[in-house]
Amino acid sequence: MTHESAGEPTRIVVVGSGFAGFECARALTRRLRGTDSRITMISAHDYMLYTPLLPEVAGGILDARFVTVPLSEALPNVELVKGNVDSVDFEARTVHVTDCEQGVEDVAWDRVVLTPGSVTRLFDIPGLAEHARGLKTPAEALYFRDQLLTQIELAERDTDPSVADARRTVVVVGASYAGTELTAQLRALADEAAARRNLDPAKIRFLLLDAADKVMPEVGEKLGGKVLDVLRSRGIDVRLETTLTELGPEHVTLDDGTVIPTRTVAWVTGVTASPLIDTLGLPTEKGRLTVRPDLSVEGHPDVFAGGDAAAVPDPKNSGSITPPTAQHAVRQGQALASNVAASLGVGDPKPYSHRDMGLVVDLGPGFAVANPLGIQLSGFLAKVVTRAYHLYAMPNAANRWAVALAYLTDLLFPRPLVSIGLVTDSESRFAAGEGVGAQH
Ligand SMILES: Cc1cc2nc3c(=O)[nH]c(=O)nc-3n(C[C@H](O)[C@H](O)[C@H](O)COP(=O)(O)OP(=O)(O)OC[C@H]3O[C@@H](n4cnc5c(N)ncnc54)[C@H](O)[C@@H]3O)c2cc1C
């Protein structure tokens, strides 16, 4: 017997506090106000991470705290459980949760919303998991800032010029928006460090690689071409149709056989659904949980999913699923709230639909590209639109304030050159379940 029929509050459990889970919980509290229901969010973290600004954390413009929205503040009417959901029992209607001290608990639900997002997709390339780092967490962003500044410092005192050159070489793999933004931000940080040390900035070398034949296919040919020009004008060596075949602690090997001595490698080539999805025993598409147009799971009307973890049919592109973006995750979170509420008799269910709002991509000092509502912008105007968009989209006033002040600081002062060293080597590494070899 469910709690709905036993006269107890209806229990809605949301798994994951990313864009989709956060928006779903926030909208559900409004929709179900006045009903006898209890919303519980279970997440590995006590924050919602605003990932689009991670490159600016790596580049030293923003503090990691500014891009982490505290759940306790933003979702005051939601019960928060910090832990990892390892399995879902669809018969008993429970999720099994393990906390950070290995304490376990079964949490019961009448409706469950699965939004555990994605992890970095790794390929079976020798040395990749050991020697590269991704860009999905604040720890990884801080790692890049610290690593770049530390290697520049060490290089200055190195007596072996070949070791110094390796220390001053950064390889970024993945030239879609996240990898390109990371390269641009780290380049700007390196330029600042070079200026303060009277070092020729060309001595700090950046390679941006991609297996595809263009950068940032998401923004189209014209803006992609402008991005390529800007990257090259900043001395970034962009190599398309190129990837890695092997990595060691002090080098990478490209697929044309070239060996590049380096100690800093970013792997930003894409994501794969959270490992939780594989444990469910439910149908998947490209590793993501198959859902119906109303975001419920076939045969399980009380189970819903959205965001990067779900294969949501794209109504604008028949036969396809929506790409893993924050834009879709936010809207799917809102659709999840409507449809979960409808399943409880509040409002009517609706299939997921969306309108493409375009993309904004910040490329460091004075430059961005953006295509809001299909209008193609680049340069300083795009930069203003990009920063204004992030301030608008940031879902908490205190975070918005902190980011706005950091942007103002960036206008008035140079980037701070500090490697605080808060992140240990193991914290910045790929997690065990990070989808090695999952080539969907
Ligand atoms: C560097 C970077 C830049 C990006 N920039 C943009 C951009 O500019 N525009 C854009 O549209 N998209 C962007 N994206 C993509 C965007 O971040 C994702 O599409 C979006 O975060 C997906 O939201 P989500 O809620 O599905 O998952 P996530 O945001 O990944 O959140 C998943 C949540 O679930 C939690 N979780 C995972 N597994 C479990 C579990 N087993 N138990 C409990 N909790 C769990 C996680 O801790 C996390 O809180 C960017 C991504 C990155 C990495």
The ligand as a Tripos MOL2 file, in Angstrom:
@<TRIPOS>MOLECULE
LIG
   53    58     1     0     0
SMALL
NO_CHARGES

@<TRIPOS>ATOM
      1 C1         32.3510   22.7500  -17.8540 C.3       1 LIG1
      2 C2         30.9420   22.6340  -18.3320 C.ar      1 LIG1
      3 C3         30.3400   23.7160  -18.9500 C.ar      1 LIG1
      4 C4         29.0290   23.6110  -19.3950 C.ar      1 LIG1
      5 N1         28.4620   24.7040  -19.9920 N.ar      1 LIG1
      6 C5         27.1860   24.6310  -20.4190 C.ar      1 LIG1
      7 C6         26.5700   25.7560  -21.0250 C.ar      1 LIG1
      8 O1         27.1880   26.8030  -21.1840 O.2       1 LIG1
      9 N2         25.2690   25.6270  -21.4370 N.ar      1 LIG1
     10 C7         24.5620   24.4720  -21.2890 C.ar      1 LIG1
     11 O2         23.3770   24.4210  -21.6730 O.2       1 LIG1
     12 N3         25.1240   23.3860  -20.7130 N.ar      1 LIG1
     13 C8         26.4090   23.4360  -20.2700 C.ar      1 LIG1
     14 N4         26.9830   22.3360  -19.6970 N.ar      1 LIG1
     15 C9         26.2060   21.0820  -19.5960 C.3       1 LIG1
     16 C10        25.3840   21.0710  -18.3160 C.3       1 LIG1
     17 O3         26.2240   21.2760  -17.2150 O.3       1 LIG1
     18 C11        24.6500   19.7520  -18.1270 C.3       1 LIG1
     19 O4         23.8990   19.4530  -19.2700 O.3       1 LIG1
     20 C12        23.7340   19.8420  -16.9170 C.3       1 LIG1
     21 O5         24.5050   20.0160  -15.7540 O.3       1 LIG1
     22 C13        22.8690   18.5970  -16.7500 C.3       1 LIG1
     23 O6         22.0570   18.7540  -15.6400 O.3       1 LIG1
     24 P1         21.5590   17.4860  -14.8040 P.3       1 LIG1
     25 O7         20.6940   17.9990  -13.7310 O.co2     1 LIG1
     26 O8         20.9950   16.4590  -15.7100 O.co2     1 LIG1
     27 O9         22.8730   16.8110  -14.2010 O.3       1 LIG1
     28 P2         24.0540   17.3710  -13.3230 P.3       1 LIG1
     29 O10        24.1350   18.8460  -13.4000 O.co2     1 LIG1
     30 O11        25.2300   16.5430  -13.7410 O.co2     1 LIG1
     31 O12        23.6290   17.0140  -11.8360 O.3       1 LIG1
     32 C14        23.5100   15.7140  -11.3800 C.3       1 LIG1
     33 C15        23.3700   15.7280   -9.8880 C.3       1 LIG1
     34 O13        23.1190   14.4060   -9.4080 O.3       1 LIG1
     35 C16        24.0010   14.0790   -8.3520 C.3       1 LIG1
     36 N5         24.1930   12.6390   -8.4140 N.ar      1 LIG1
     37 C17        24.7740   11.9140   -9.3920 C.ar      1 LIG1
     38 N6         24.6660   10.5950   -9.1320 N.ar      1 LIG1
     39 C18        24.0150   10.4840   -7.9550 C.ar      1 LIG1
     40 C19        23.6210    9.3950   -7.1650 C.ar      1 LIG1
     41 N7         23.8730    8.1320   -7.5240 N.pl3     1 LIG1
     42 N8         22.9920    9.6330   -6.0000 N.ar      1 LIG1
     43 C20        22.7280   10.9180   -5.6120 C.ar      1 LIG1
     44 N9         23.0720   11.9900   -6.3400 N.ar      1 LIG1
     45 C21        23.7120   11.7770   -7.5000 C.ar      1 LIG1
     46 C22        25.2480   14.8890   -8.6430 C.3       1 LIG1
     47 O14        26.0070   15.0730   -7.4900 O.3       1 LIG1
     48 C23        24.6150   16.1870   -9.1510 C.3       1 LIG1
     49 O15        24.1910   16.9600   -8.0710 O.3       1 LIG1
     50 C24        28.3080   22.4080  -19.2320 C.ar      1 LIG1
     51 C25        28.9110   21.3300  -18.6040 C.ar      1 LIG1
     52 C26        30.2060   21.4340  -18.1530 C.ar      1 LIG1
     53 C27        30.8360   20.2580  -17.4510 C.3       1 LIG1
@<TRIPOS>BOND
     1     1     2 1
     2     2     3 ar
     3     2    52 ar
     4     3     4 ar
     5     4     5 ar
     6     4    50 ar
     7     5     6 ar
     8     6     7 ar
     9     6    13 1
    10     7     8 2
    11     7     9 ar
    12     9    10 ar
    13    10    11 2
    14    10    12 ar
    15    12    13 ar
    16    13    14 ar
    17    14    15 1
    18    14    50 ar
    19    15    16 1
    20    16    17 1
    21    16    18 1
    22    18    19 1
    23    18    20 1
    24    20    21 1
    25    20    22 1
    26    22    23 1
    27    23    24 1
    28    24    25 2
    29    24    26 1
    30    24    27 1
    31    27    28 1
    32    28    29 2
    33    28    30 1
    34    28    31 1
    35    31    32 1
    36    32    33 1
    37    33    34 1
    38    33    48 1
    39    34    35 1
    40    35    36 1
    41    35    46 1
    42    36    37 ar
    43    36    45 ar
    44    37    38 ar
    45    38    39 ar
    46    39    40 ar
    47    39    45 ar
    48    40    41 1
    49    40    42 ar
    50    42    43 ar
    51    43    44 ar
    52    44    45 ar
    53    46    47 1
    54    46    48 1
    55    48    49 1
    56    50    51 ar
    57    51    52 ar
    58    52    53 1
@<TRIPOS>SUBSTRUCTURE
     1 LIG1         1 GROUP 0 **** ****
